[in-house]
Amino acid sequence: MANELWKRDEVESPCVKICVVHPTARICTGCLRSIEEIGIWSRLSPAARRAVMADLPARKELLTKRRGGRKARLAKE
């Protein structure tokens, strides 16, 4: 019962301690949240946190798009 006393009913942060903001997508490459979402996370309601968490998987594709790599660089020369 003592453990139940300390249990909190809030949505955990998705932070994985890899805090690097993608230069064009403007989201953290670790947790996929925007800088604004990270800044207000502690003030968001549980419902608002769940909404952000539900949106995170779709943001991953913003970071995985290929930019051409070596082949694109060679084409520019």
Summary of the structure (lengths in Angstrom):
residues: 77
radius of gyration: 17.7
end to end distance: 68.7
largest distance: 68.7
contacts: 146
relative contact order: 0.14
helix: 53%
strand: 5%
